[in-house]
Amino acid sequence: MAEVVRMPKLSDTMTDGVVVEWHKRVGDKVDSGDLLAEIETDKATMEFESFQEGVLLYIGVKKGQTAAVDSILAILGKKGEKIDKILKEEKAKSPVKPVEEEEKKEASAPPPPVAEPVDAEAPAPASAPVTAAAAGDRIKASPMAKKLANDKGVNIGLINGTGDGGRVTKKDIENYIHSTVGGNSVVSEEKFTEVGLSQMRKTIASRLAESKFSAPHFYLKIDIDMDRCIDARTSINATSNVKISYNDIIIKAAASALKKHPAVNSSWLGDRIRYNEHVNIGVAIAVEDGLLVPVVRYADGKTLTQINIEVKDFAVKAREKKLQPEDWAGNTFTISNLGMMGIDEFTAIINTPDACIMAIGGIRETPVVKNGEVVPGNLMSVTLSCDHRVVDGATGAEFLQTFKHMMENPVLFLGASSI
């Protein structure tokens, strides 16, 4: 008997997904565990393996189309089996909306017709390549870059990618389009480019708006003298095979401070507050389509080397959209560091359900007063965003004082066993 394969819920915040690629065609035999399709969620592009088996009789969501979670993705059954009844029953459920429609909502063109059942013995129509150069899949490019290039008629093979291994990103496509329509020349008429929202950007917009407008934020800023921390990092890296970053030290110091201030290492759950005994620190990582926050679990018990390797691995997976749901779940506190991008200080929006997020600025050389004299100094600004429903001003300030004391005296948390 034919079985429906539904759009899976591949992340806790996923409401719909985009089919990036099909790995089976109508008429192909599918075994349990076979790679069926690649699906773009709000956080990553993930491989979807079939839990069912049979002949692929019908594809309900074409490449590039969006479909809601639990809507019909495909139908598996016996060769030649009739599926008209199943399709009729599913017709009223969650209609599929092509990505093109979402990106051109104001266009007057009628939507493409709903896919009709395909006979299992009929050959599947070949998907149109993004560009002639990319037809052999030799061009490395993100799904969004391919989509934009296809929409704008850009030959993706002409573009030098700036991503890992020469991978073409959406930004590369946008820059190429800009350079070919006049670059720095004067534009004498209104021109613009509109790009549909990715699943990730939709979720970022929804969750941050919910956090900002539901959690009463307040902010605490403090400057930290980084002289001793700079010396400690220099000494560690002189003998260590793994080059420790300031971010690794910040994560370790924050984890140690959170153990002393469980009220900050807490979560707002609507009708109750959870005070976490474990310390799982989310680390904000910028990617092409937005922001991902993988989690360093039990950070207080990990060495600097372990934290360094884990965060670097997360960064690679995030850029390649290979993070798994377990990588971004369970955070109790979040750190967002823009210091390496030349930002002195900023405020961050709380990453719910955390009660706090800490924004890290860059280390800046500046005159400071020590022992009554003005001397050269190295300061780092830190801003703690707090949910006032959970954390009061004094509570947040005490945590920052502890964090500052540890960063200014790294010997307190950087013993030999911590490296």
C-alpha positions in Angstrom: 0.0 0.0 0.0 1.3 3.5 -0.9 2.6 5.6 1.9 3.0 9.4 2.2 6.4 10.8 3.1 5.8 14.1 4.9 8.0 17.2 5.2 10.0 16.4 8.4 10.4 18.8 11.4 14.2 19.0 11.4 14.6 21.7 14.0 12.7 22.8 17.1 11.7 26.1 15.4 11.1 24.8 11.9 7.7 25.5 10.4 8.4 24.9 6.8 11.3 23.8 4.6 12.7 24.3 1.1 13.7 21.3 -1.0 17.3 22.1 -2.2 17.9 18.8 -4.1 16.2 15.5 -4.8 18.4 12.5 -4.8 15.8 10.1 -6.2 13.6 10.4 -9.2 10.0 9.2 -9.9 10.3 5.5 -10.6 13.4 4.9 -8.5 13.5 2.2 -5.9 13.9 3.7 -2.4 15.1 1.6 0.6 14.9 2.6 4.2 17.9 4.7 5.0 18.4 5.9 1.4 19.2 9.6 1.0 15.9 11.0 -0.4 16.4 14.8 -0.5 18.3 17.8 0.9 16.0 20.2 2.8 16.9 23.7 3.9 15.5 24.5 7.4 15.7 27.8 9.3 19.2 26.8 10.5 20.9 24.5 8.1 20.6 22.4 4.9 20.1 18.9 6.1 20.1 15.5 4.4 16.8 13.6 4.7 16.9 9.9 4.7 13.8 7.8 4.0 12.3 5.8 6.9 10.1 4.0 4.4 10.7 1.9 1.3 9.1 1.3 -2.1 9.1 2.9 -5.5 9.0 6.7 -5.6 5.6 7.3 -7.3 5.1 11.0 -6.7 7.1 14.1 -5.8 4.9 16.7 -4.1 7.5 19.5 -3.5 9.7 20.3 -6.4 13.3 21.5 -6.1 13.2 25.1 -4.9 9.7 24.9 -3.5 8.6 25.6 0.1 6.3 23.3 2.0 5.0 23.3 5.6 6.0 20.7 8.1 3.9 17.6 7.8 2.7 18.5 4.3 3.1 15.8 1.5 6.7 15.5 0.4 6.5 12.4 -1.7 4.6 9.1 -2.1 6.2 5.6 -2.0 4.5 2.4 -3.0 4.4 -0.5 -5.5 5.3 0.1 -9.1 2.2 1.2 -11.0 0.1 1.7 -7.9 -2.7 4.3 -8.2 -2.4 7.3 -5.9 -5.3 9.5 -7.0 -7.2 8.8 -3.8 -4.3 9.8 -1.6 -3.7 13.0 -3.5 -7.4 13.9 -3.3 -7.3 13.5 0.5 -4.1 15.6 0.7 -5.3 18.4 -1.6 -6.9 20.5 1.1 -3.8 20.3 3.3 -0.9 22.9 3.4 -0.6 23.9 -0.2 3.0 24.1 -1.6 4.2 27.7 -2.4 7.1 28.0 -4.8 10.0 30.1 -3.6 9.6 32.3 -6.7 6.1 33.3 -5.5 7.4 34.3 -2.1 10.1 36.5 -3.6 7.7 38.2 -6.0 4.5 38.6 -4.0 3.7 41.8 -5.8 4.0 40.2 -9.3 0.8 39.7 -11.1 1.8 36.4 -12.9 -0.4 33.5 -11.9 1.1 30.8 -9.7 2.4 27.6 -11.3 -0.1 24.7 -11.5 -0.1 22.1 -8.8 1.9 19.0 -9.7 -0.1 16.2 -11.2 0.6 12.5 -10.3 3.3 11.0 -12.4 3.1 7.4 -13.7 5.8 5.4 -12.0 7.0 4.1 -15.3 7.3 7.5 -16.9 10.8 9.1 -16.8 11.1 12.0 -14.4 11.7 15.4 -16.1 15.2 16.6 -15.7 15.6 19.7 -13.4 16.8 22.8 -15.2 20.4 23.6 -14.2 21.1 26.9 -12.4 23.6 27.9 -15.1 25.4 26.2 -17.9 28.6 26.3 -16.0 27.0 24.7 -12.9 25.3 21.9 -14.8 28.0 19.4 -13.8 27.9 20.4 -10.2 31.6 21.5 -10.5 30.8 25.0 -9.3 30.7 25.2 -5.5 27.9 27.5 -4.4 25.4 27.8 -1.6 21.7 27.0 -2.4 20.7 30.7 -1.9 23.5 31.8 -4.3 22.3 29.3 -6.9 18.7 30.5 -6.5 19.6 34.2 -6.8 21.9 33.5 -9.8 19.0 31.6 -11.5 16.5 34.4 -10.8 18.8 37.1 -12.1 20.1 35.1 -15.1 23.7 35.2 -13.9 26.2 32.7 -15.1 27.5 31.5 -11.7 30.6 30.1 -13.4 31.9 33.6 -14.1 32.0 34.5 -10.4 35.0 34.0 -8.1 33.6 32.7 -4.8 34.9 34.2 -1.5 33.6 31.3 0.7 35.5 28.3 1.9 37.3 26.6 -1.0 36.1 29.2 -3.5 32.5 28.5 -2.7 30.2 31.2 -4.3 27.9 32.9 -1.7 24.8 35.0 -2.1 26.9 38.1 -1.3 29.2 37.2 -4.3 26.1 37.1 -6.6 24.8 40.4 -5.2 28.2 42.1 -5.7 28.5 40.8 -9.2 25.0 42.1 -10.1 25.9 45.5 -8.6 29.1 45.7 -10.6 27.4 44.8 -13.9 24.6 47.4 -13.5 26.7 50.4 -13.1 28.9 49.9 -10.0 29.8 53.3 -8.7 28.2 55.1 -11.7 25.2 57.5 -11.1 21.8 55.7 -11.3 19.3 58.1 -12.9 16.2 55.9 -12.2 14.9 53.9 -9.3 16.5 50.5 -9.2 16.5 47.8 -6.5 16.9 44.1 -6.0 14.5 42.1 -3.8 15.5 38.7 -2.5 13.0 36.4 -0.8 13.6 35.5 2.9 15.5 32.3 3.6 14.1 30.0 6.2 16.9 31.1 8.6 16.1 34.8 8.1 12.4 34.2 8.8 13.2 32.5 12.1 15.7 35.1 13.1 13.2 37.8 12.5 10.5 36.0 14.4 12.5 34.9 17.4 14.4 38.2 17.9 11.2 40.3 17.6 9.5 38.0 20.1 12.5 38.3 22.5 12.9 42.1 22.1 9.2 42.9 22.6 8.3 40.3 25.2 11.4 40.3 27.4 12.0 43.6 29.3 15.7 44.2 28.4 18.1 46.3 30.4 21.8 46.7 29.9 24.9 46.7 32.1 28.3 47.8 30.6 31.8 47.4 32.1 35.4 47.9 31.0 37.9 45.2 31.6 41.7 45.7 31.9 43.1 43.0 29.5 46.8 43.4 30.2 47.2 40.2 32.2 44.9 38.3 29.9 47.0 39.3 26.9 50.1 38.1 28.8 48.4 34.8 29.7 47.3 34.1 26.1 50.8 34.9 24.8 52.4 32.5 27.3 49.9 29.7 26.5 50.3 30.0 22.8 54.1 30.0 23.1 54.0 26.4 24.2 50.6 25.1 23.0 50.0 23.3 19.7 46.5 24.8 19.6 46.5 28.6 19.3 44.0 29.8 21.9 41.8 32.8 21.1 40.6 35.6 23.4 37.1 34.2 22.7 38.1 30.8 24.1 39.3 32.6 27.3 36.1 34.6 27.5 33.9 31.5 27.2 35.9 29.7 30.0 35.9 32.8 32.3 32.1 33.3 31.7 31.4 29.6 32.5 33.4 29.9 35.7 31.6 33.1 36.7 28.2 31.5 35.9 28.9 28.7 38.4 29.1 31.4 41.1 26.0 33.2 39.9 23.3 30.6 39.1 20.6 33.4 39.0 22.2 34.6 35.7 22.6 31.1 34.4 18.8 30.8 34.2 15.9 30.6 31.9 12.5 32.2 31.7 9.8 29.5 31.0 6.7 31.6 31.2 5.1 30.3 34.4 8.4 29.5 36.2 12.1 30.3 36.3 14.7 27.5 35.8 18.1 27.9 37.6 20.5 25.7 35.7 23.3 23.9 37.5 25.0 23.0 34.2 26.6 25.7 32.1 25.9 25.4 28.3 27.2 28.5 26.5 25.8 29.5 23.1 28.3 31.1 20.8 26.9 33.4 18.1 28.4 32.7 14.7 27.7 34.8 11.7 26.9 32.9 8.5 25.8 33.9 5.0 22.1 34.1 5.7 22.2 35.3 9.3 23.2 34.0 12.6 23.5 30.6 14.3 24.2 29.8 17.9 25.8 26.4 18.5 26.3 25.4 22.1 29.5 24.6 24.0 28.1 22.1 26.6 29.4 21.9 30.1 31.8 24.7 29.3 33.0 25.1 32.9 34.5 21.6 32.8 36.3 21.9 29.5 39.8 23.0 28.8 40.7 26.0 26.6 42.0 23.6 23.9 38.7 21.6 24.0 36.7 24.9 23.7 38.9 26.1 20.9 38.5 22.9 18.8 34.8 22.7 19.4 34.1 26.3 18.4 36.2 26.1 15.3 34.3 22.9 14.3 31.0 24.7 14.9 32.1 27.6 12.7 32.9 25.3 9.8 29.7 23.3 10.1 27.7 26.6 10.4 29.1 28.0 7.2 28.5 24.7 5.4 25.0 24.4 6.9 25.9 21.1 8.5 25.0 21.8 12.1 22.6 19.3 13.6 19.7 20.0 16.0 21.7 18.8 19.0 24.4 21.4 18.2 22.2 24.4 18.8 19.9 23.2 21.6 20.2 23.5 25.4 22.0 26.9 25.8 21.8 28.5 29.3 23.8 31.6 28.5 24.9 33.2 25.2 28.1 35.2 24.1 28.2 37.4 21.0 31.7 38.6 20.1 32.2 41.3 17.5 35.5 42.5 18.7 37.4 40.8 15.9 35.4 42.9 13.5 36.6 46.2 15.0 33.5 46.9 17.1 34.3 48.6 20.4 31.0 47.9 22.1 27.3 47.0 21.3 24.2 45.6 22.9 22.7 42.2 21.9 19.2 40.9 22.0 18.6 38.0 24.4 18.7 34.6 22.9 15.6 33.1 24.5 15.0 31.2 26.8 18.3 32.5 28.3 18.0 35.2 30.9 21.1 37.0 29.6 23.4 37.5 26.7 26.9 39.1 26.9 28.2 41.3 24.0 32.0 41.5 23.7 33.8 44.4 22.0 37.3 44.5 20.8 40.4 45.2 22.8 41.4 48.8 22.3 44.6 50.6 23.3 43.8 53.6 25.4 45.3 55.7 28.2 44.3 54.5 31.7 45.0 55.8 35.2 47.1 53.3 37.3 48.5 54.3 40.7 47.7 57.9 40.0 49.6 58.0 36.7 48.3 58.0 33.1 49.8 55.0 31.3 49.0 52.9 28.1 46.3 50.4 28.7 44.3 47.7 26.9 40.5 47.8 27.7 37.7 45.6 26.5 34.1 46.7 26.8 31.5 44.1 27.8 27.7 44.7 27.8 25.3 42.3 29.5 21.7 42.3 28.3 19.4 41.0 31.0 15.8 39.9 31.1 14.4 41.9 34.0 11.7 39.2 34.6 14.5 37.0 35.8 17.6 39.0 36.6 17.7 42.2 38.6 20.2 45.0 38.2 22.3 44.1 41.3 22.3 40.4 40.3 23.7 41.2 36.8 26.2 43.7 38.2 27.6 41.1 40.6 28.0 38.6 37.8 29.9 41.2 35.7 32.2 42.1 38.6 33.1 38.4 39.0 33.7 38.0 35.3 35.8 41.2 35.3 37.8 39.9 38.2 38.5 36.6 36.5 39.5 38.2 33.2 41.8 40.6 35.0 43.3 37.7 37.0 43.3 34.7 34.7 45.3 32.7 37.1 42.0 32.2 39.1 40.5 30.0 36.4 43.4 29.0 34.1 45.3 26.3 36.0 47.5 23.8 34.2 44.5 21.4 33.9 42.4 24.2 32.2 44.6 24.5 29.1 
